[in-house]
């Protein structure tokens, strides 16, 4: 049975919380599109996987921690409100996701300016 968007994105965040972003790679469809406001656009699971590996190093180098604040979804679409704390301050953002056949087909992040909190 196919999982709905809420279940898939909930798994995404559980895996991401481990601090190893590559553990989320299998949740992306082979032809998925990932749009990151800092690093750019990545097409396909292979490119997304390389980006996730890059994120492992980038986030660890600044003692960064993402935290899921709120998740809402239906069968095919989800959004997640998140926060990020690092040596550079505090930032909030929202991820928008599309899910088909239990895989993420589209993911785009939007975020606010960094601030001290």
NORRAZI-V896401 format. One record per residue. N is the residue number from 1. RES is the residue in three letters. SS is DSSP state (hx for helix, st for strand, lp for the rest). OMEGA is omega in whole degrees, -180 to 180 (NA if undefined). NEAR is the number of other ideal C-beta (glycine too) atoms within 8 Angstrom. Layout:
n=N res=RES ss=SS omega=OMEGA near=NEAR
n=N res=RES ss=SS omega=OMEGA near=NEAR
This chain:
n=1 res=UNK ss=lp omega=-179 near=2
n=2 res=UNK ss=lp omega=177 near=5
n=3 res=UNK ss=lp omega=179 near=8
n=4 res=UNK ss=lp omega=-175 near=11
n=5 res=UNK ss=hx omega=-179 near=14
n=6 res=UNK ss=hx omega=-179 near=11
n=7 res=UNK ss=hx omega=-179 near=9
n=8 res=UNK ss=hx omega=-178 near=16
n=9 res=UNK ss=hx omega=174 near=16
n=10 res=UNK ss=hx omega=176 near=9
n=11 res=UNK ss=hx omega=178 near=10
n=12 res=UNK ss=hx omega=-178 near=12
n=13 res=UNK ss=hx omega=176 near=11
n=14 res=UNK ss=hx omega=178 near=8
n=15 res=UNK ss=hx omega=-179 near=12
n=16 res=UNK ss=hx omega=180 near=10
n=17 res=UNK ss=lp omega=179 near=9
n=18 res=UNK ss=lp omega=-178 near=7
n=19 res=UNK ss=lp omega=177 near=7
n=20 res=UNK ss=lp omega=-174 near=7
n=21 res=UNK ss=hx omega=180 near=12
n=22 res=UNK ss=hx omega=178 near=9
n=23 res=UNK ss=hx omega=177 near=9
n=24 res=UNK ss=hx omega=-174 near=11
n=25 res=UNK ss=hx omega=-177 near=10
n=26 res=UNK ss=hx omega=179 near=5
n=27 res=UNK ss=hx omega=-179 near=10
n=28 res=UNK ss=st omega=175 near=15
n=29 res=UNK ss=st omega=-180 near=10
n=30 res=UNK ss=st omega=-177 near=6
n=31 res=UNK ss=st omega=-177 near=8
n=32 res=UNK ss=st omega=176 near=15
n=33 res=UNK ss=st omega=-180 near=10
n=34 res=UNK ss=st omega=-179 near=14
n=35 res=UNK ss=st omega=179 near=10
n=36 res=UNK ss=st omega=-175 near=10
n=37 res=UNK ss=lp omega=180 near=6
n=38 res=UNK ss=lp omega=-171 near=4
n=39 res=UNK ss=lp omega=176 near=7
n=40 res=UNK ss=st omega=-174 near=6
n=41 res=UNK ss=st omega=-179 near=7
n=42 res=UNK ss=st omega=-177 near=13
n=43 res=UNK ss=st omega=176 near=8
n=44 res=UNK ss=lp omega=-176 near=9
n=45 res=UNK ss=hx omega=-179 near=11
n=46 res=UNK ss=hx omega=179 near=6
n=47 res=UNK ss=hx omega=178 near=10
n=48 res=UNK ss=hx omega=178 near=13
n=49 res=UNK ss=hx omega=178 near=11
n=50 res=UNK ss=hx omega=177 near=9
n=51 res=UNK ss=hx omega=-180 near=12
n=52 res=UNK ss=hx omega=176 near=12
n=53 res=UNK ss=hx omega=177 near=10
n=54 res=UNK ss=hx omega=179 near=9
n=55 res=UNK ss=hx omega=177 near=10
n=56 res=UNK ss=hx omega=-177 near=12
n=57 res=UNK ss=hx omega=-177 near=8
n=58 res=UNK ss=hx omega=-177 near=9
n=59 res=UNK ss=hx omega=180 near=13
n=60 res=UNK ss=hx omega=-177 near=9
n=61 res=UNK ss=hx omega=179 near=5
n=62 res=UNK ss=lp omega=180 near=9
n=63 res=UNK ss=lp omega=-177 near=6
n=64 res=UNK ss=lp omega=176 near=11
n=65 res=UNK ss=st omega=172 near=8
n=66 res=UNK ss=st omega=177 near=10
n=67 res=UNK ss=st omega=175 near=9
n=68 res=UNK ss=st omega=-180 near=10
n=69 res=UNK ss=st omega=-178 near=8
n=70 res=UNK ss=st omega=179 near=6
n=71 res=UNK ss=st omega=177 near=12
n=72 res=UNK ss=st omega=-176 near=7
n=73 res=UNK ss=st omega=168 near=12
n=74 res=UNK ss=lp omega=-177 near=8
n=75 res=UNK ss=lp omega=-171 near=6
n=76 res=UNK ss=lp omega=-174 near=8
n=77 res=UNK ss=st omega=178 near=11
n=78 res=UNK ss=st omega=169 near=14
n=79 res=UNK ss=st omega=-179 near=11
n=80 res=UNK ss=st omega=171 near=14
n=81 res=UNK ss=st omega=-177 near=11
n=82 res=UNK ss=st omega=173 near=12
n=83 res=UNK ss=st omega=-180 near=11
n=84 res=UNK ss=st omega=177 near=13
n=85 res=UNK ss=st omega=180 near=10
n=86 res=UNK ss=st omega=175 near=10
n=87 res=UNK ss=lp omega=-178 near=5
n=88 res=UNK ss=lp omega=178 near=5
n=89 res=UNK ss=st omega=-174 near=9
n=90 res=UNK ss=st omega=-179 near=10
n=91 res=UNK ss=st omega=174 near=12
n=92 res=UNK ss=st omega=179 near=10
n=93 res=UNK ss=st omega=179 near=12
n=94 res=UNK ss=st omega=173 near=10
n=95 res=UNK ss=st omega=177 near=12
n=96 res=UNK ss=st omega=-173 near=12
n=97 res=UNK ss=st omega=167 near=16
n=98 res=UNK ss=st omega=-177 near=11
n=99 res=UNK ss=st omega=176 near=17
n=100 res=UNK ss=st omega=-180 near=7
n=101 res=UNK ss=lp omega=176 near=5
n=102 res=UNK ss=lp omega=178 near=7
n=103 res=UNK ss=st omega=177 near=11
n=104 res=UNK ss=st omega=178 near=14
n=105 res=UNK ss=st omega=-179 near=11
n=106 res=UNK ss=st omega=176 near=10
n=107 res=UNK ss=st omega=177 near=13
n=108 res=UNK ss=st omega=177 near=8
n=109 res=UNK ss=st omega=172 near=11
n=110 res=UNK ss=st omega=-180 near=8
n=111 res=UNK ss=st omega=176 near=9
n=112 res=UNK ss=lp omega=175 near=7
n=113 res=UNK ss=lp omega=178 near=4
n=114 res=UNK ss=lp omega=178 near=7
n=115 res=UNK ss=st omega=174 near=8
n=116 res=UNK ss=lp omega=180 near=4
n=117 res=UNK ss=lp omega=NA near=5
